[in-house]
Amino acid sequence: MEHRVLGIDRLRLSALWIVGVSSGFVMIEPAPYEFLMALTMIIFAATGVSMRAGHVPLMWLLILCNLGFATSLIPVIMLDNTAKWTAISCFLSMTTLFFAIGLVEDTERRLNILLKGYIVSAVITSMIGILAFFELFPGWEMFIGALRARSTFKDPNVFAPFLILPGLLVLQRIMLRGLQGFFLNSTVALIIATALFLSFSRGAWGHFAASAALMLYFSFLTTNSNIQRMRIVAVFIVGGVLIAFFILALLSLEQVADLFKERASLVQDYDAGHGGRFGRHILGALMVLDHPFGIGPLQFAKYLPEDPHNSFLNAFMAGGWLGGCVNLTLVLITLFEGLRHVFVRTPWQTTYIAVYAAFVGEVGESYVIDVTHWRHYHLIMGVVWGLMIAGIAMANRPRLVPPRPFNGLRSESTVAT
């Protein structure tokens, strides 16, 4: 019996690791991630999972949001890709709920193995993006979009945000563990940072800066160690200086410098003006008032020059007032409840801080780009909910375990509680 339990446990952990690794390979839809994710959900369902009371609000919010998408789909269901878009949206919502449910038991091990797979994926895709940018292997063209590194993603603006959570986790290890694993983690951080820069995604650059600052701030507030506070301050100062030198070194390459000059301005030509990105946000918001049931998925560009490039606006357009309001409610609940749980003492508190900081940045970026079909967005939201619900159970126990940083690229034994 014991061997059977251990075998099931290994199967679950292996499935989570594979899901983490596959999350970075999404050049097509449906992506391999979808099939592996479906298989993992089947494995967990067949071997036993249980919902907690905290999962019920999340489940109903996701159901109502997708009900809005389905209702808006009906008039345009015969048009190309509309049904597929809605099906993928529903499936990705299921992955959010799955991660929230799957992480409330055996939380530390499952969290660590999932994020290890995510980091492996980030390193692999970063290397592909870097090598492709400098044209160092045959067929490099398929991994470049508009002269920018996009790696195994359809868009550089999706590739870059995917790298931010792994970057934060590695930065956290460097910050909290000192010299232990310093060279390995510094190498990983350098690879991820290079790929992030070569994506030339302005939103992702701001996303990383905001999320890193938030992570450092929360880490400073929640640690009980003066030594760790000094490390946090040192990482903030030294890290800022090193990033500046790193960017200057990359800009010494003519190929990089020319593209940087083009992308460095805060507002591009296609952002400004009546029909620009931000102008479309205003026009789209006015359209919402006239379409309580939305206009259907993928239909916005038929009314205005391009897609909405705003997740909240897209939710109203593709899901009507129901889908838009529920989506906004879900995001706000996750932000406010998530903030409260930043200060809950658990063995995974430091990891939670990194995940929550990444989610906050992702929400900010969703104002200028549509994140509805970003696999890692749903993964991060599900992890935030899963750790919140697991944290409630941990907080109710009589003896609490001091928080430990995410164990990154090397395995450690779990802390008994």
Buried (B, 14 or more C-beta within 10 A) or exposed (E): EEEEEEEBBEBBBBBBBBBBBBBBBBBEBBBBBBEBBBEBBEBBEEBEBEBBEBBEBBBEBBBBBBBBBBBBBEBBEEBEEBBEBBBBBBBBBBBBBBBBBBBBBBBBBBBBBBBBBBBBBBBBBBBBBBBBBEEEEEEBEEBBBEBBBBBBBBBBBBBBBBBBBBBBBBBBBBBBBEEEBEEBBBEBBBBBBBBBBBBBBBBBBBBBBBBBEBBBBBBBEBBEEEEBBEBBEEBBEEBEEBBEEBBEEBBEEEEBEEBBEEBEEEEEEEBEEEEBBBBBBEBBBEBBEEBEBBBBBBBBEEBBBEBBBBBBBBBBBBBBBBBBBBBBBBBEBBBEBBEEBBEBBBBBBBBBBBBBBBBBBBBBBBBBBBBBBBBBBBBBBBBBBBBBBBBBBBEEEEEBBEBBBBBBBEEEEBEEE
